[in-house]
Amino acid sequence: MTQDVWVFIEQEEGTITDVSLELLSKGRSLGDELGGRVCALLLGHRIDHLAQTAIHQGADVVLLADHPELARYRTLPYARVATDLVRERQPAIFLLGATPTGRDLAPRIASAVRAGLTADCTELKIGSFTHRGETYEQLLYQIRPAFGGNVVATIVNPHMHPQMATVRPGVMRRGEPDTARRGAVERIAPQFAPGDLALQVLERQMWPPLCDLTGASIVVAGGAGVGSRENFQRLYELARVLGGEVGASRAAVDAGFVEPERQVGQTGVTVRPRLYIACGISGAVQHRAGMDQAGTIIAINSDPNAPIFDIAHYKIVGDLNQVIPQMIRSYRENAK
């Protein structure tokens, strides 16, 4: 087994996804601590130009499998290439994004190579673990909320490798690309079994996302305390004035106040904005997953004991229907 850290590079229409770039930055720090290489596994067709992007973001080696059968993601061909390489190269760690693609591909690979897999991690660290008198060094601490978000679990896998984890988009800090970095590109010739190509993509349709909460620098989010879909219009107005996006807690989504795509938290989108304004949100631990990475948090709630105040930098106790119009008016007056 090597000490290499692998990152699966998810790309769409010739562009690497943000979560893969975030994982390359995190993989770089893990690789430096382990003394191993960072290897980017890049699959697709006509994607040679993406190899340098991965190197600039921290990869030492890009394992490039360019083949027409890999042009669109399909579970079996992608799993075949990745599994064969993992068995041959035996990396110490293999990271994938907790996206629909990553959540589909990761368990296929883990099952095939009989490795452990932790899903939806919010933090990764290197550390030791002692069990029954034996100490295991340089293990991957796979940290994620558990039991409905009521505890934070640290999971280790001392026996089966690679240590595999999927990581939620937006929770790892993406470093600045270093265009002076140099790395190697190794071309891989995929070998498919007949059954790997049984599924064919006949038609593909894509819809633009409703919003981009992960990339938003300002998020105005509402909870059940907003009271109604109509009252949410105040949040939309505040977001428009500030140039931000509107998010929501799970309670607000379940109540039908906003669309599910706007849900923030453990079962929604992890956000790390420069400014987060929580309106009528109680602040359950599930909602606050990954929120410690936010810049400034302003909380508005009529309950002075709301848990959201525990993490807020600025706390406003009051009726949001009165507070938000005052915030909008004050911002417009002072922005002139």
C-alpha positions in Angstrom: 0.0 0.0 0.0 1.3 3.5 -0.9 0.7 6.7 1.1 -0.9 8.3 -1.9 -4.1 10.4 -1.6 -6.4 10.0 -4.6 -9.1 12.5 -5.6 -11.8 11.6 -8.1 -12.2 14.5 -10.5 -15.8 15.0 -11.4 -16.2 17.1 -14.5 -19.3 18.3 -16.4 -19.1 19.4 -20.1 -15.4 19.9 -19.8 -15.4 21.8 -16.5 -14.2 20.4 -13.2 -16.8 20.8 -10.4 -16.1 23.0 -7.5 -16.1 20.1 -5.0 -13.4 18.3 -6.8 -11.2 21.4 -6.7 -11.9 21.7 -3.0 -10.9 18.1 -2.5 -7.7 18.6 -4.4 -6.8 21.4 -2.0 -7.6 19.2 1.0 -5.9 16.2 -0.6 -2.8 18.3 -1.0 -2.6 19.0 2.8 -3.3 15.4 3.6 -0.7 14.2 1.2 1.9 16.6 2.6 1.2 15.3 6.1 1.5 11.6 5.0 4.5 12.2 2.8 2.6 10.8 -0.2 1.6 12.0 -3.6 -1.8 13.5 -4.6 -3.2 11.7 -7.6 -6.2 13.0 -9.5 -8.3 10.4 -11.2 -9.8 12.1 -14.3 -12.2 10.2 -16.5 -14.0 11.4 -19.6 -13.6 12.1 -23.3 -11.6 15.0 -24.9 -10.6 16.3 -21.5 -6.8 16.6 -21.8 -7.0 20.3 -21.0 -8.3 19.6 -17.5 -5.2 17.8 -16.4 -3.2 21.0 -15.9 -6.1 22.5 -13.9 -5.9 19.5 -11.5 -2.1 19.9 -11.2 -2.3 23.7 -10.5 -4.8 22.9 -7.8 -2.5 20.4 -6.0 -2.2 17.1 -7.9 1.2 15.6 -8.4 0.0 13.0 -10.9 -3.1 13.0 -13.1 -4.4 9.5 -14.0 -6.1 10.4 -17.3 -8.6 7.9 -18.8 -9.9 9.4 -22.1 -12.3 7.2 -23.9 -15.6 7.7 -25.9 -17.4 5.4 -23.5 -16.5 7.7 -20.7 -17.9 10.8 -22.3 -21.0 10.7 -20.1 -21.1 9.4 -16.6 -22.3 5.8 -16.4 -21.9 3.8 -13.2 -20.4 0.6 -14.6 -17.7 1.9 -17.0 -16.5 4.5 -14.4 -16.6 1.9 -11.6 -14.6 -0.6 -13.8 -11.8 1.9 -14.5 -11.6 3.2 -10.9 -11.7 -0.3 -9.3 -9.0 -1.7 -11.6 -6.7 1.2 -10.8 -7.4 1.0 -7.0 -6.6 -2.7 -7.0 -3.4 -2.1 -9.0 -2.0 1.0 -7.3 -3.4 0.6 -3.7 -3.7 4.2 -2.5 -4.0 5.0 1.2 -6.9 7.4 0.8 -9.6 8.0 -1.9 -11.8 11.0 -1.8 -14.9 11.8 -3.8 -17.5 14.6 -3.7 -20.8 13.8 -2.0 -22.7 14.6 -5.2 -25.2 12.4 -7.1 -22.2 11.0 -9.1 -19.9 10.6 -6.1 -22.7 8.9 -4.0 -23.3 6.5 -6.8 -19.7 5.7 -7.7 -18.0 5.5 -4.2 -20.0 2.6 -2.8 -19.5 0.6 -6.0 -15.7 1.0 -5.7 -15.7 0.4 -1.9 -17.8 -2.8 -2.3 -15.6 -4.1 -5.1 -12.3 -3.7 -3.2 -13.8 -4.4 0.2 -12.9 -1.0 1.7 -14.6 1.1 4.3 -16.5 4.2 3.2 -17.8 7.2 5.2 -20.4 9.3 3.4 -21.0 13.1 3.7 -17.9 14.0 5.7 -17.6 17.6 6.9 -13.9 17.4 8.0 -10.9 15.2 7.4 -7.8 14.9 9.5 -4.8 12.6 9.9 -4.3 11.0 13.3 -3.6 7.8 15.3 -6.0 5.2 16.8 -5.4 2.6 19.5 -7.6 -0.5 19.7 -7.0 -3.5 21.9 -3.4 -2.5 22.7 -2.4 -1.9 19.1 -1.8 1.6 17.8 -2.4 2.5 14.1 -0.6 5.6 12.8 -1.5 8.0 10.1 -5.1 7.1 9.7 -7.7 9.2 8.1 -10.1 10.7 10.6 -13.5 10.8 8.7 -15.6 13.3 10.6 -19.4 13.8 10.0 -22.6 14.5 11.8 -24.4 11.4 13.0 -27.7 10.3 14.7 -29.7 13.0 13.1 -26.9 15.6 13.6 -27.1 15.3 17.4 -23.4 14.2 17.6 -20.3 14.5 15.5 -18.8 11.1 14.8 -15.1 10.4 14.0 -14.7 7.3 12.0 -11.5 5.4 11.3 -10.7 2.4 9.1 -7.4 0.8 10.3 -7.7 -2.5 8.4 -9.1 -2.2 4.9 -7.7 0.3 2.4 -8.1 2.6 0.7 -9.8 4.7 3.3 -12.7 6.1 1.4 -14.8 9.1 2.0 -17.3 11.4 0.2 -17.2 15.0 1.2 -20.0 17.5 1.0 -19.5 20.4 -1.4 -18.6 23.7 0.2 -17.1 22.4 3.5 -13.5 22.3 2.4 -11.7 25.5 1.7 -10.5 25.7 -1.9 -7.0 27.0 -2.3 -5.7 29.4 -4.9 -4.4 27.6 -8.0 -0.6 27.6 -8.4 0.1 28.0 -12.1 3.8 27.3 -11.5 3.2 23.8 -10.2 4.4 21.0 -12.4 3.1 17.4 -12.4 2.9 14.3 -14.4 0.0 13.1 -16.6 -0.3 9.3 -16.9 -2.6 8.1 -19.6 -4.7 5.1 -18.7 -6.1 2.7 -21.4 -9.5 1.6 -20.0 -10.4 -2.1 -20.3 -14.1 -2.8 -20.3 -16.0 -6.1 -19.8 -19.0 -6.6 -22.1 -21.5 -6.1 -19.3 -20.0 -2.7 -18.4 -21.5 -1.2 -21.5 -24.9 -2.7 -21.3 -26.5 0.6 -20.4 -26.6 3.2 -23.1 -27.5 6.9 -22.7 -30.2 7.6 -25.4 -31.1 11.1 -24.4 -29.9 13.7 -21.8 -31.7 16.7 -20.6 -30.3 19.3 -18.2 -32.0 22.2 -16.3 -30.2 25.2 -14.9 -30.1 25.2 -11.1 -32.7 27.3 -9.2 -30.0 28.9 -7.1 -26.3 28.7 -6.2 -26.2 28.7 -2.4 -22.8 27.0 -2.3 -21.1 29.8 -4.2 -23.1 32.7 -2.7 -21.1 35.2 -0.7 -24.3 36.4 1.0 -27.2 34.1 2.1 -30.5 35.3 3.6 -32.1 32.3 5.1 -35.5 31.8 6.7 -37.0 29.2 9.0 -40.4 28.2 10.3 -40.5 31.5 12.2 -41.0 33.4 9.0 -44.5 32.1 9.1 -45.6 31.9 5.5 -44.6 31.9 1.8 -45.8 35.4 1.6 -43.6 36.6 4.5 -40.6 35.0 2.7 -40.9 37.8 0.1 -39.3 40.1 2.7 -36.3 37.8 2.6 -36.2 37.9 -1.2 -36.2 41.7 -1.1 -33.4 41.8 1.4 -31.4 39.3 -0.6 -31.9 41.4 -3.8 -30.8 44.6 -2.0 -27.6 42.9 -0.7 -26.9 40.9 -3.9 -27.3 37.5 -2.2 -29.3 34.3 -2.4 -32.2 33.1 -0.3 -31.9 29.9 1.7 -34.1 28.1 4.2 -34.2 25.6 7.0 -35.7 22.2 6.6 -38.7 23.3 8.6 -39.4 26.1 6.2 -39.1 23.8 3.2 -41.3 21.1 4.8 -43.9 23.8 5.4 -43.9 24.7 1.7 -42.6 28.2 2.2 -39.8 27.7 -0.4 -38.4 25.1 -2.8 -36.3 22.2 -1.6 -33.3 23.4 -3.6 -33.0 26.3 -1.1 -32.6 24.1 2.0 -29.5 24.8 4.0 -28.0 22.3 6.5 -27.1 18.6 6.9 -29.9 17.4 4.6 -29.6 20.3 2.3 -26.7 22.4 1.0 -23.6 23.3 3.1 -22.9 27.0 2.8 -19.9 29.1 3.8 -20.9 32.7 2.8 -19.2 35.9 3.8 -22.5 37.0 5.4 -25.3 34.7 6.7 -28.5 36.3 7.9 -30.7 33.8 9.7 -34.3 34.9 10.0 -36.7 33.0 12.2 -34.4 30.0 12.3 -34.2 28.2 15.7 -30.7 26.9 14.8 -30.9 23.1 15.3 -27.6 21.4 15.0 -28.6 19.8 11.7 -29.0 23.3 10.2 -25.7 24.5 11.5 -23.7 21.7 9.9 -20.6 23.3 8.4 -21.8 26.8 9.5 -18.6 27.4 11.5 -16.9 28.2 8.2 -19.2 31.2 7.6 -17.8 34.7 7.9 -20.3 36.8 9.8 -23.6 35.4 11.1 -26.5 37.7 11.9 -29.5 36.1 13.6 -33.0 37.5 13.9 -35.4 35.7 16.2 -38.2 36.6 18.6 -36.9 33.9 21.0 -33.9 35.2 23.0 -33.0 31.6 23.9 -32.9 30.3 20.3 -29.8 28.1 19.7 -28.9 30.1 16.6 -27.8 32.9 18.9 -25.0 30.5 20.2 -23.1 30.9 16.9 -24.3 34.3 15.8 -21.9 37.3 15.8 -24.8 39.7 15.9 -28.0 38.9 17.6 -31.3 40.7 17.1 -34.2 39.8 19.3 -37.4 40.9 17.6 -40.1 40.4 15.0 -38.4 39.8 11.6 -41.3 41.5 9.8 -40.3 44.7 11.5 -36.5 44.2 11.6 -36.0 43.3 7.9 -37.7 46.4 6.5 -35.6 48.5 8.8 -32.4 46.7 7.6 -33.4 47.3 4.0 -34.2 51.0 4.6 -31.0 51.5 6.5 -28.8 49.8 3.9 -30.4 51.9 1.0 -29.9 55.1 2.9 -26.2 54.4 3.8 -25.3 52.8 0.4 -26.0 56.1 -1.4 
